[in-house]
């Protein structure tokens, strides 16, 4: 006999997850990037990459490289952070 818990897990596994529209995901990524880059406190990942001399792998570097995709404020924040922690 199958338990109620197992039946629920099986049902959840068989339930299709609604897919997001293609344009929603980049907007979420841009929002996430904006929040990290404009934060006053650098993330642990940023600090670790700078510590290992790999600034080209930081989110800030990606924002600078793709500056046409972000507002001037976000790009300026990225530049300031890169200069400050270089």
N, CA, C and O atoms as a CHARMM CRD file, in Angstrom:
* protein
*
  344
    1    1 UNK  N      0.84600  -1.18200   0.00000 PROA 1      0.00000
    2    1 UNK  CA     0.00000   0.00000   0.00000 PROA 1      0.00000
    3    1 UNK  C      0.88900   1.24300   0.00000 PROA 1      0.00000
    4    1 UNK  O      1.91900   1.27900   0.67300 PROA 1      0.00000
    5    2 UNK  N      0.48700   2.24700  -0.75100 PROA 2      0.00000
    6    2 UNK  CA     1.25900   3.47600  -0.87400 PROA 2      0.00000
    7    2 UNK  C      0.76500   4.49400   0.16200 PROA 2      0.00000
    8    2 UNK  O     -0.43700   4.64800   0.38300 PROA 2      0.00000
    9    3 UNK  N      1.71100   5.17400   0.78000 PROA 3      0.00000
   10    3 UNK  CA     1.34000   6.14900   1.80600 PROA 3      0.00000
   11    3 UNK  C      0.81800   7.43200   1.15400 PROA 3      0.00000
   12    3 UNK  O      1.02600   7.67400  -0.03500 PROA 3      0.00000
   13    4 UNK  N      0.14500   8.23200   1.95100 PROA 4      0.00000
   14    4 UNK  CA    -0.39000   9.50600   1.46200 PROA 4      0.00000
   15    4 UNK  C      0.74500  10.42800   1.04400 PROA 4      0.00000
   16    4 UNK  O      0.65300  11.13300   0.03900 PROA 4      0.00000
   17    5 UNK  N      1.80600  10.41200   1.82400 PROA 5      0.00000
   18    5 UNK  CA     2.97500  11.24700   1.50700 PROA 5      0.00000
   19    5 UNK  C      3.56300  10.84900   0.16300 PROA 5      0.00000
   20    5 UNK  O      3.85500  11.71200  -0.66500 PROA 5      0.00000
   21    6 UNK  N      3.73900   9.54600  -0.06300 PROA 6      0.00000
   22    6 UNK  CA     4.29200   9.07300  -1.33100 PROA 6      0.00000
   23    6 UNK  C      3.36600   9.41400  -2.49500 PROA 6      0.00000
   24    6 UNK  O      3.82900   9.78900  -3.57200 PROA 6      0.00000
   25    7 UNK  N      2.07100   9.28500  -2.27900 PROA 7      0.00000
   26    7 UNK  CA     1.10400   9.60800  -3.32800 PROA 7      0.00000
   27    7 UNK  C      1.18800  11.08800  -3.69500 PROA 7      0.00000
   28    7 UNK  O      1.10100  11.45100  -4.86800 PROA 7      0.00000
   29    8 UNK  N      1.35600  11.93000  -2.69000 PROA 8      0.00000
   30    8 UNK  CA     1.48500  13.36400  -2.93700 PROA 8      0.00000
   31    8 UNK  C      2.75300  13.66200  -3.71700 PROA 8      0.00000
   32    8 UNK  O      2.72400  14.46000  -4.65400 PROA 8      0.00000
   33    9 UNK  N      3.86600  13.03600  -3.35000 PROA 9      0.00000
   34    9 UNK  CA     5.12800  13.24400  -4.06700 PROA 9      0.00000
   35    9 UNK  C      5.02500  12.79000  -5.50900 PROA 9      0.00000
   36    9 UNK  O      5.54300  13.45400  -6.40700 PROA 9      0.00000
   37   10 UNK  N      4.36300  11.66800  -5.74000 PROA 10     0.00000
   38   10 UNK  CA     4.19400  11.16200  -7.10500 PROA 10     0.00000
   39   10 UNK  C      3.33900  12.12400  -7.91700 PROA 10     0.00000
   40   10 UNK  O      3.63700  12.40000  -9.07900 PROA 10     0.00000
   41   11 UNK  N      2.27900  12.63300  -7.30400 PROA 11     0.00000
   42   11 UNK  CA     1.39800  13.57300  -7.99400 PROA 11     0.00000
   43   11 UNK  C      2.14300  14.85400  -8.35200 PROA 11     0.00000
   44   11 UNK  O      1.99500  15.37800  -9.45600 PROA 11     0.00000
   45   12 UNK  N      2.93400  15.34800  -7.42700 PROA 12     0.00000
   46   12 UNK  CA     3.71300  16.56200  -7.69600 PROA 12     0.00000
   47   12 UNK  C      4.71200  16.34200  -8.81900 PROA 12     0.00000
   48   12 UNK  O      4.91800  17.22800  -9.64900 PROA 12     0.00000
   49   13 UNK  N      5.33000  15.17700  -8.85400 PROA 13     0.00000
   50   13 UNK  CA     6.32400  14.88300  -9.89100 PROA 13     0.00000
   51   13 UNK  C      5.67700  14.81300 -11.26600 PROA 13     0.00000
   52   13 UNK  O      6.32300  15.10700 -12.27200 PROA 13     0.00000
   53   14 UNK  N      4.41200  14.42900 -11.31600 PROA 14     0.00000
   54   14 UNK  CA     3.72800  14.29000 -12.59300 PROA 14     0.00000
   55   14 UNK  C      3.03600  15.56900 -13.04000 PROA 14     0.00000
   56   14 UNK  O      2.59200  15.66500 -14.18400 PROA 14     0.00000
   57   15 UNK  N      2.94000  16.54400 -12.15500 PROA 15     0.00000
   58   15 UNK  CA     2.29200  17.80800 -12.48400 PROA 15     0.00000
   59   15 UNK  C      3.26400  18.67200 -13.27600 PROA 15     0.00000
   60   15 UNK  O      4.36200  18.96600 -12.80300 PROA 15     0.00000
   61   16 UNK  N      2.86700  19.08000 -14.47800 PROA 16     0.00000
   62   16 UNK  CA     3.78200  19.91800 -15.26300 PROA 16     0.00000
   63   16 UNK  C      3.96700  21.28500 -14.61800 PROA 16     0.00000
   64   16 UNK  O      3.02600  21.88000 -14.09400 PROA 16     0.00000
   65   17 UNK  N      5.18100  21.75600 -14.67100 PROA 17     0.00000
   66   17 UNK  CA     5.50000  23.07900 -14.14300 PROA 17     0.00000
   67   17 UNK  C      5.27600  24.08400 -15.26600 PROA 17     0.00000
   68   17 UNK  O      5.80900  23.90000 -16.36000 PROA 17     0.00000
   69   18 UNK  N      4.50500  25.13600 -15.02800 PROA 18     0.00000
   70   18 UNK  CA     4.25600  26.11100 -16.09900 PROA 18     0.00000
   71   18 UNK  C      5.55700  26.76800 -16.52800 PROA 18     0.00000
   72   18 UNK  O      6.36500  27.17900 -15.69500 PROA 18     0.00000
   73   19 UNK  N      5.74600  26.86100 -17.82100 PROA 19     0.00000
   74   19 UNK  CA     6.98000  27.46600 -18.32500 PROA 19     0.00000
   75   19 UNK  C      6.84200  28.98100 -18.35300 PROA 19     0.00000
   76   19 UNK  O      5.75100  29.52000 -18.54000 PROA 19     0.00000
   77   20 UNK  N      7.94700  29.64200 -18.16500 PROA 20     0.00000
   78   20 UNK  CA     7.95200  31.10200 -18.22000 PROA 20     0.00000
   79   20 UNK  C      8.09800  31.52800 -19.66500 PROA 20     0.00000
   80   20 UNK  O      8.65800  30.81000 -20.49400 PROA 20     0.00000
   81   21 UNK  N      7.59300  32.68800 -19.94100 PROA 21     0.00000
   82   21 UNK  CA     7.78200  33.22800 -21.27500 PROA 21     0.00000
   83   21 UNK  C      9.25200  33.59200 -21.44000 PROA 21     0.00000
   84   21 UNK  O      9.93200  33.92300 -20.46800 PROA 21     0.00000
   85   22 UNK  N      9.73000  33.52700 -22.66300 PROA 22     0.00000
   86   22 UNK  CA    11.14400  33.77200 -22.94000 PROA 22     0.00000
   87   22 UNK  C     11.61000  35.13200 -22.43500 PROA 22     0.00000
   88   22 UNK  O     12.73100  35.24800 -21.94000 PROA 22     0.00000
   89   23 UNK  N     10.78100  36.15700 -22.54700 PROA 23     0.00000
   90   23 UNK  CA    11.24900  37.49700 -22.17900 PROA 23     0.00000
   91   23 UNK  C     11.20600  37.75800 -20.68100 PROA 23     0.00000
   92   23 UNK  O     11.76200  38.76400 -20.24100 PROA 23     0.00000
   93   24 UNK  N     10.58200  36.91500 -19.88000 PROA 24     0.00000
   94   24 UNK  CA    10.52000  37.14300 -18.43900 PROA 24     0.00000
   95   24 UNK  C     11.85000  36.84800 -17.76100 PROA 24     0.00000
   96   24 UNK  O     12.24000  37.56200 -16.83700 PROA 24     0.00000
   97   25 UNK  N     12.54500  35.82200 -18.19700 PROA 25     0.00000
   98   25 UNK  CA    13.77500  35.40400 -17.53900 PROA 25     0.00000
   99   25 UNK  C     14.87300  36.46000 -17.65700 PROA 25     0.00000
  100   25 UNK  O     15.48300  36.79000 -16.64000 PROA 25     0.00000
  101   26 UNK  N     15.16100  37.00700 -18.84100 PROA 26     0.00000
  102   26 UNK  CA    16.18100  38.06400 -18.89400 PROA 26     0.00000
  103   26 UNK  C     15.84500  39.27100 -18.02000 PROA 26     0.00000
  104   26 UNK  O     16.74900  39.88900 -17.45800 PROA 26     0.00000
  105   27 UNK  N     14.56400  39.61900 -17.89400 PROA 27     0.00000
  106   27 UNK  CA    14.18800  40.73600 -17.03600 PROA 27     0.00000
  107   27 UNK  C     14.51600  40.43300 -15.57700 PROA 27     0.00000
  108   27 UNK  O     14.98400  41.30600 -14.84600 PROA 27     0.00000
  109   28 UNK  N     14.26600  39.18000 -15.15400 PROA 28     0.00000
  110   28 UNK  CA    14.58800  38.78500 -13.78700 PROA 28     0.00000
  111   28 UNK  C     16.09400  38.80300 -13.56100 PROA 28     0.00000
  112   28 UNK  O     16.56300  39.23500 -12.50800 PROA 28     0.00000
  113   29 UNK  N     16.85000  38.33400 -14.54800 PROA 29     0.00000
  114   29 UNK  CA    18.30800  38.34100 -14.43000 PROA 29     0.00000
  115   29 UNK  C     18.83900  39.76700 -14.35300 PROA 29     0.00000
  116   29 UNK  O     19.73500  40.05300 -13.55900 PROA 29     0.00000
  117   30 UNK  N     18.29800  40.65500 -15.16400 PROA 30     0.00000
  118   30 UNK  CA    18.73600  42.05100 -15.14400 PROA 30     0.00000
  119   30 UNK  C     18.40800  42.69700 -13.79800 PROA 30     0.00000
  120   30 UNK  O     19.20100  43.47500 -13.26900 PROA 30     0.00000
  121   31 UNK  N     17.25500  42.37600 -13.25600 PROA 31     0.00000
  122   31 UNK  CA    16.86100  42.90700 -11.95200 PROA 31     0.00000
  123   31 UNK  C     17.80700  42.40300 -10.86600 PROA 31     0.00000
  124   31 UNK  O     18.23300  43.16900 -10.00100 PROA 31     0.00000
  125   32 UNK  N     18.13100  41.12600 -10.91400 PROA 32     0.00000
  126   32 UNK  CA    19.05800  40.52500  -9.94700 PROA 32     0.00000
  127   32 UNK  C     20.44300  41.16300 -10.07800 PROA 32     0.00000
  128   32 UNK  O     21.06400  41.51000  -9.07400 PROA 32     0.00000
  129   33 UNK  N     20.92100  41.31400 -11.29800 PROA 33     0.00000
  130   33 UNK  CA    22.23300  41.92300 -11.53500 PROA 33     0.00000
  131   33 UNK  C     22.26000  43.35300 -11.02900 PROA 33     0.00000
  132   33 UNK  O     23.23000  43.77600 -10.40000 PROA 33     0.00000
  133   34 UNK  N     21.20000  44.09800 -11.29900 PROA 34     0.00000
  134   34 UNK  CA    21.12300  45.48600 -10.85300 PROA 34     0.00000
  135   34 UNK  C     21.21100  45.56800  -9.33400 PROA 34     0.00000
  136   34 UNK  O     21.91900  46.41900  -8.79500 PROA 34     0.00000
  137   35 UNK  N     20.49900  44.69200  -8.64600 PROA 35     0.00000
  138   35 UNK  CA    20.53300  44.68900  -7.18400 PROA 35     0.00000
  139   35 UNK  C     21.90600  44.39600  -6.62300 PROA 35     0.00000
  140   35 UNK  O     22.34800  45.04600  -5.67500 PROA 35     0.00000
  141   36 UNK  N     22.58400  43.41700  -7.20500 PROA 36     0.00000
  142   36 UNK  CA    23.92500  43.06700  -6.71200 PROA 36     0.00000
  143   36 UNK  C     24.93700  44.16600  -7.00900 PROA 36     0.00000
  144   36 UNK  O     25.75100  44.51400  -6.15400 PROA 36     0.00000
  145   37 UNK  N     24.88500  44.70600  -8.20800 PROA 37     0.00000
  146   37 UNK  CA    25.87900  45.70100  -8.61300 PROA 37     0.00000
  147   37 UNK  C     25.71000  47.00300  -7.84200 PROA 37     0.00000
  148   37 UNK  O     26.70100  47.63800  -7.48300 PROA 37     0.00000
  149   38 UNK  N     24.47700  47.40800  -7.58200 PROA 38     0.00000
  150   38 UNK  CA    24.25700  48.68500  -6.89800 PROA 38     0.00000
  151   38 UNK  C     24.29400  48.56600  -5.37500 PROA 38     0.00000
  152   38 UNK  O     24.18300  49.57000  -4.67000 PROA 38     0.00000
  153   39 UNK  N     24.44700  47.35200  -4.87100 PROA 39     0.00000
  154   39 UNK  CA    24.53000  47.15200  -3.42700 PROA 39     0.00000
  155   39 UNK  C     25.77900  47.82600  -2.87300 PROA 39     0.00000
  156   39 UNK  O     26.84100  47.80100  -3.49500 PROA 39     0.00000
  157   40 UNK  N     25.64100  48.41800  -1.71500 PROA 40     0.00000
  158   40 UNK  CA    26.80300  49.07700  -1.08300 PROA 40     0.00000
  159   40 UNK  C     27.85000  48.05400  -0.64300 PROA 40     0.00000
  160   40 UNK  O     29.04800  48.33700  -0.64200 PROA 40     0.00000
  161   41 UNK  N     27.38800  46.87800  -0.27500 PROA 41     0.00000
  162   41 UNK  CA    28.30200  45.83300   0.17900 PROA 41     0.00000
  163   41 UNK  C     28.56700  44.85100  -0.94700 PROA 41     0.00000
  164   41 UNK  O     27.62100  44.30200  -1.51200 PROA 41     0.00000
  165   42 UNK  N     29.81900  44.61500  -1.28800 PROA 42     0.00000
  166   42 UNK  CA    30.11100  43.65100  -2.34700 PROA 42     0.00000
  167   42 UNK  C     29.75000  42.23100  -1.91400 PROA 42     0.00000
  168   42 UNK  O     29.86000  41.88000  -0.73900 PROA 42     0.00000
  169   43 UNK  N     29.32100  41.43100  -2.87100 PROA 43     0.00000
  170   43 UNK  CA    28.95300  40.04800  -2.56700 PROA 43     0.00000
  171   43 UNK  C     30.20900  39.22800  -2.25500 PROA 43     0.00000
  172   43 UNK  O     31.32700  39.62500  -2.58400 PROA 43     0.00000
  173   44 UNK  N     29.99700  38.08500  -1.61700 PROA 44     0.00000
  174   44 UNK  CA    31.13400  37.19200  -1.31700 PROA 44     0.00000
  175   44 UNK  C     31.78100  36.70700  -2.60700 PROA 44     0.00000
  176   44 UNK  O     33.00300  36.57900  -2.68800 PROA 44     0.00000
  177   45 UNK  N     30.94800  36.43500  -3.62500 PROA 45     0.00000
  178   45 UNK  CA    31.47900  35.98000  -4.90900 PROA 45     0.00000
  179   45 UNK  C     32.36100  37.03300  -5.55700 PROA 45     0.00000
  180   45 UNK  O     33.42600  36.72100  -6.09000 PROA 45     0.00000
  181   46 UNK  N     31.91300  38.27900  -5.50700 PROA 46     0.00000
  182   46 UNK  CA    32.70400  39.38100  -6.05800 PROA 46     0.00000
  183   46 UNK  C     34.04000  39.47800  -5.33800 PROA 46     0.00000
  184   46 UNK  O     35.09200  39.57400  -5.97000 PROA 46     0.00000
  185   47 UNK  N     33.99000  39.45100  -4.01000 PROA 47     0.00000
  186   47 UNK  CA    35.22600  39.56000  -3.23400 PROA 47     0.00000
  187   47 UNK  C     36.17400  38.40100  -3.52100 PROA 47     0.00000
  188   47 UNK  O     37.38400  38.59200  -3.64100 PROA 47     0.00000
  189   48 UNK  N     35.62300  37.21900  -3.62800 PROA 48     0.00000
  190   48 UNK  CA    36.46200  36.04500  -3.89800 PROA 48     0.00000
  191   48 UNK  C     37.11200  36.14500  -5.27800 PROA 48     0.00000
  192   48 UNK  O     38.30100  35.86100  -5.42200 PROA 48     0.00000
  193   49 UNK  N     36.35000  36.54300  -6.28300 PROA 49     0.00000
  194   49 UNK  CA    36.91400  36.68800  -7.62600 PROA 49     0.00000
  195   49 UNK  C     37.97900  37.77800  -7.66900 PROA 49     0.00000
  196   49 UNK  O     38.99300  37.62000  -8.34800 PROA 49     0.00000
  197   50 UNK  N     37.76800  38.86500  -6.96600 PROA 50     0.00000
  198   50 UNK  CA    38.77900  39.92500  -6.92600 PROA 50     0.00000
  199   50 UNK  C     40.01700  39.44600  -6.17100 PROA 50     0.00000
  200   50 UNK  O     41.14400  39.77100  -6.54700 PROA 50     0.00000
  201   51 UNK  N     39.80600  38.67600  -5.10900 PROA 51     0.00000
  202   51 UNK  CA    40.91100  38.12800  -4.32700 PROA 51     0.00000
  203   51 UNK  C     41.79600  37.21300  -5.17400 PROA 51     0.00000
  204   51 UNK  O     43.01500  37.18500  -5.01100 PROA 51     0.00000
  205   52 UNK  N     41.15900  36.46500  -6.08400 PROA 52     0.00000
  206   52 UNK  CA    41.90100  35.54900  -6.95500 PROA 52     0.00000
  207   52 UNK  C     42.29200  36.18700  -8.28800 PROA 52     0.00000
  208   52 UNK  O     42.65000  35.49000  -9.23800 PROA 52     0.00000
  209   53 UNK  N     42.21900  37.51700  -8.35000 PROA 53     0.00000
  210   53 UNK  CA    42.60200  38.26300  -9.55500 PROA 53     0.00000
  211   53 UNK  C     41.85900  37.80500 -10.80000 PROA 53     0.00000
  212   53 UNK  O     42.46100  37.58800 -11.85200 PROA 53     0.00000
  213   54 UNK  N     40.54100  37.65800 -10.67100 PROA 54     0.00000
  214   54 UNK  CA    39.70900  37.27500 -11.81100 PROA 54     0.00000
  215   54 UNK  C     38.54000  38.25500 -11.97900 PROA 54     0.00000
  216   54 UNK  O     37.38100  37.84000 -12.00400 PROA 54     0.00000
  217   55 UNK  N     38.84400  39.55800 -12.09600 PROA 55     0.00000
  218   55 UNK  CA    37.76500  40.54800 -12.18700 PROA 55     0.00000
  219   55 UNK  C     36.90900  40.38800 -13.44100 PROA 55     0.00000
  220   55 UNK  O     35.75400  40.81600 -13.45700 PROA 55     0.00000
  221   56 UNK  N     37.45000  39.78900 -14.47400 PROA 56     0.00000
  222   56 UNK  CA    36.69200  39.62300 -15.71900 PROA 56     0.00000
  223   56 UNK  C     35.51000  38.66300 -15.57100 PROA 56     0.00000
  224   56 UNK  O     34.63900  38.61100 -16.44000 PROA 56     0.00000
  225   57 UNK  N     35.48000  37.90800 -14.47800 PROA 57     0.00000
  226   57 UNK  CA    34.39300  36.96600 -14.24600 PROA 57     0.00000
  227   57 UNK  C     33.29800  37.52100 -13.33400 PROA 57     0.00000
  228   57 UNK  O     32.31300  36.83500 -13.06000 PROA 57     0.00000
  229   58 UNK  N     33.46400  38.74800 -12.86900 PROA 58     0.00000
  230   58 UNK  CA    32.46800  39.32700 -11.96300 PROA 58     0.00000
  231   58 UNK  C     31.24400  39.81000 -12.73200 PROA 58     0.00000
  232   58 UNK  O     31.30600  40.09100 -13.92900 PROA 58     0.00000
  233   59 UNK  N     30.15500  39.89600 -12.02400 PROA 59     0.00000
  234   59 UNK  CA    28.92200  40.42700 -12.58900 PROA 59     0.00000
  235   59 UNK  C     29.11900  41.89100 -12.99000 PROA 59     0.00000
  236   59 UNK  O     28.56800  42.35100 -13.99000 PROA 59     0.00000
  237   60 UNK  N     29.89600  42.59700 -12.21300 PROA 60     0.00000
  238   60 UNK  CA    30.18200  43.99800 -12.51300 PROA 60     0.00000
  239   60 UNK  C     30.86400  44.13300 -13.87700 PROA 60     0.00000
  240   60 UNK  O     30.56100  45.04600 -14.64400 PROA 60     0.00000
  241   61 UNK  N     31.77900  43.22400 -14.16500 PROA 61     0.00000
  242   61 UNK  CA    32.45600  43.23200 -15.45100 PROA 61     0.00000
  243   61 UNK  C     31.47300  42.98200 -16.59100 PROA 61     0.00000
  244   61 UNK  O     31.55800  43.61900 -17.64100 PROA 61     0.00000
  245   62 UNK  N     30.54800  42.06200 -16.38400 PROA 62     0.00000
  246   62 UNK  CA    29.52900  41.78900 -17.40400 PROA 62     0.00000
  247   62 UNK  C     28.63200  43.00300 -17.63400 PROA 62     0.00000
  248   62 UNK  O     28.24800  43.29400 -18.76700 PROA 62     0.00000
  249   63 UNK  N     28.30800  43.69700 -16.56600 PROA 63     0.00000
  250   63 UNK  CA    27.48100  44.90200 -16.69400 PROA 63     0.00000
  251   63 UNK  C     28.22800  45.95800 -17.50000 PROA 63     0.00000
  252   63 UNK  O     27.64500  46.61400 -18.36300 PROA 63     0.00000
  253   64 UNK  N     29.50900  46.12000 -17.21900 PROA 64     0.00000
  254   64 UNK  CA    30.30800  47.11500 -17.94900 PROA 64     0.00000
  255   64 UNK  C     30.41200  46.73300 -19.42100 PROA 64     0.00000
  256   64 UNK  O     30.27400  47.59300 -20.29200 PROA 64     0.00000
  257   65 UNK  N     30.65100  45.47100 -19.70700 PROA 65     0.00000
  258   65 UNK  CA    30.75700  45.00500 -21.09100 PROA 65     0.00000
  259   65 UNK  C     29.44600  45.17100 -21.85500 PROA 65     0.00000
  260   65 UNK  O     29.45600  45.41000 -23.06300 PROA 65     0.00000
  261   66 UNK  N     28.33600  45.04600 -21.16400 PROA 66     0.00000
  262   66 UNK  CA    27.01200  45.15400 -21.78700 PROA 66     0.00000
  263   66 UNK  C     26.30200  46.40800 -21.30400 PROA 66     0.00000
  264   66 UNK  O     25.11800  46.37100 -20.96900 PROA 66     0.00000
  265   67 UNK  N     27.02600  47.51000 -21.27000 PROA 67     0.00000
  266   67 UNK  CA    26.50700  48.74800 -20.68700 PROA 67     0.00000
  267   67 UNK  C     25.24700  49.25600 -21.38700 PROA 67     0.00000
  268   67 UNK  O     24.45700  49.97200 -20.77300 PROA 67     0.00000
  269   68 UNK  N     25.04500  48.90800 -22.63800 PROA 68     0.00000
  270   68 UNK  CA    23.84300  49.35500 -23.34200 PROA 68     0.00000
  271   68 UNK  C     22.57800  48.67400 -22.82300 PROA 68     0.00000
  272   68 UNK  O     21.46900  49.12500 -23.11000 PROA 68     0.00000
  273   69 UNK  N     22.73900  47.59000 -22.05900 PROA 69     0.00000
  274   69 UNK  CA    21.59900  46.84200 -21.51200 PROA 69     0.00000
  275   69 UNK  C     21.16500  47.36500 -20.12800 PROA 69     0.00000
  276   69 UNK  O     20.09900  47.00200 -19.63100 PROA 69     0.00000
  277   70 UNK  N     21.99600  48.21600 -19.51700 PROA 70     0.00000
  278   70 UNK  CA    21.74100  48.68000 -18.15000 PROA 70     0.00000
  279   70 UNK  C     21.70400  50.20100 -18.10200 PROA 70     0.00000
  280   70 UNK  O     22.21400  50.88300 -18.99200 PROA 70     0.00000
  281   71 UNK  N     21.08900  50.71500 -17.04300 PROA 71     0.00000
  282   71 UNK  CA    21.01700  52.17000 -16.88300 PROA 71     0.00000
  283   71 UNK  C     22.40100  52.72000 -16.55200 PROA 71     0.00000
  284   71 UNK  O     23.29600  51.98800 -16.13000 PROA 71     0.00000
  285   72 UNK  N     22.55100  54.01800 -16.75200 PROA 72     0.00000
  286   72 UNK  CA    23.83200  54.67600 -16.46000 PROA 72     0.00000
  287   72 UNK  C     24.20900  54.52500 -14.98800 PROA 72     0.00000
  288   72 UNK  O     25.38300  54.36000 -14.65700 PROA 72     0.00000
  289   73 UNK  N     23.21200  54.58100 -14.10800 PROA 73     0.00000
  290   73 UNK  CA    23.45600  54.45200 -12.67000 PROA 73     0.00000
  291   73 UNK  C     24.05900  53.08800 -12.33900 PROA 73     0.00000
  292   73 UNK  O     24.98600  52.99600 -11.53500 PROA 73     0.00000
  293   74 UNK  N     23.53900  52.04000 -12.95300 PROA 74     0.00000
  294   74 UNK  CA    24.02900  50.68200 -12.68700 PROA 74     0.00000
  295   74 UNK  C     25.44900  50.52300 -13.22900 PROA 74     0.00000
  296   74 UNK  O     26.30500  49.94500 -12.56000 PROA 74     0.00000
  297   75 UNK  N     25.69900  51.02500 -14.41900 PROA 75     0.00000
  298   75 UNK  CA    27.03800  50.93800 -15.01700 PROA 75     0.00000
  299   75 UNK  C     28.03200  51.73100 -14.18100 PROA 75     0.00000
  300   75 UNK  O     29.15200  51.27400 -13.95400 PROA 75     0.00000
  301   76 UNK  N     27.63800  52.90100 -13.72600 PROA 76     0.00000
  302   76 UNK  CA    28.50800  53.72800 -12.87200 PROA 76     0.00000
  303   76 UNK  C     28.83100  52.99900 -11.56900 PROA 76     0.00000
  304   76 UNK  O     29.97500  53.01300 -11.11500 PROA 76     0.00000
  305   77 UNK  N     27.83200  52.36600 -10.97300 PROA 77     0.00000
  306   77 UNK  CA    28.06300  51.59200  -9.74400 PROA 77     0.00000
  307   77 UNK  C     29.04300  50.45700  -9.98400 PROA 77     0.00000
  308   77 UNK  O     29.91400  50.19000  -9.15600 PROA 77     0.00000
  309   78 UNK  N     28.89600  49.79400 -11.11800 PROA 78     0.00000
  310   78 UNK  CA    29.81200  48.68600 -11.46400 PROA 78     0.00000
  311   78 UNK  C     31.23900  49.19800 -11.61600 PROA 78     0.00000
  312   78 UNK  O     32.18400  48.59300 -11.10900 PROA 78     0.00000
  313   79 UNK  N     31.38300  50.31600 -12.31800 PROA 79     0.00000
  314   79 UNK  CA    32.71800  50.89300 -12.51200 PROA 79     0.00000
  315   79 UNK  C     33.35000  51.30500 -11.18200 PROA 79     0.00000
  316   79 UNK  O     34.52300  51.02800 -10.93000 PROA 79     0.00000
  317   80 UNK  N     32.56300  51.96800 -10.33900 PROA 80     0.00000
  318   80 UNK  CA    33.07600  52.40500  -9.03100 PROA 80     0.00000
  319   80 UNK  C     33.53000  51.21000  -8.18800 PROA 80     0.00000
  320   80 UNK  O     34.58100  51.25400  -7.54800 PROA 80     0.00000
  321   81 UNK  N     32.73000  50.15100  -8.19500 PROA 81     0.00000
  322   81 UNK  CA    33.08000  48.97900  -7.39100 PROA 81     0.00000
  323   81 UNK  C     34.34400  48.31500  -7.92100 PROA 81     0.00000
  324   81 UNK  O     35.19600  47.88500  -7.14300 PROA 81     0.00000
  325   82 UNK  N     34.46700  48.23000  -9.24000 PROA 82     0.00000
  326   82 UNK  CA    35.65700  47.62300  -9.83400 PROA 82     0.00000
  327   82 UNK  C     36.91900  48.42300  -9.49300 PROA 82     0.00000
  328   82 UNK  O     37.96400  47.84900  -9.18800 PROA 82     0.00000
  329   83 UNK  N     36.80700  49.74200  -9.54900 PROA 83     0.00000
  330   83 UNK  CA    37.95500  50.60500  -9.23600 PROA 83     0.00000
  331   83 UNK  C     38.29200  50.51200  -7.75200 PROA 83     0.00000
  332   83 UNK  O     39.46200  50.41200  -7.38400 PROA 83     0.00000
  333   84 UNK  N     37.27800  50.54500  -6.91000 PROA 84     0.00000
  334   84 UNK  CA    37.49900  50.52800  -5.47000 PROA 84     0.00000
  335   84 UNK  C     38.17400  49.24500  -4.99800 PROA 84     0.00000
  336   84 UNK  O     39.03100  49.28700  -4.11500 PROA 84     0.00000
  337   85 UNK  N     37.79800  48.11000  -5.57300 PROA 85     0.00000
  338   85 UNK  CA    38.31700  46.83400  -5.09900 PROA 85     0.00000
  339   85 UNK  C     39.40500  46.24800  -5.98500 PROA 85     0.00000
  340   85 UNK  O     39.81600  45.10500  -5.78600 PROA 85     0.00000
  341   86 UNK  N     39.87500  47.01700  -6.96200 PROA 86     0.00000
  342   86 UNK  CA    40.92500  46.51500  -7.85300 PROA 86     0.00000
  343   86 UNK  C     42.27000  46.48900  -7.17700 PROA 86     0.00000
  344   86 UNK  O     43.26200  46.09300  -7.78900 PROA 86     0.00000
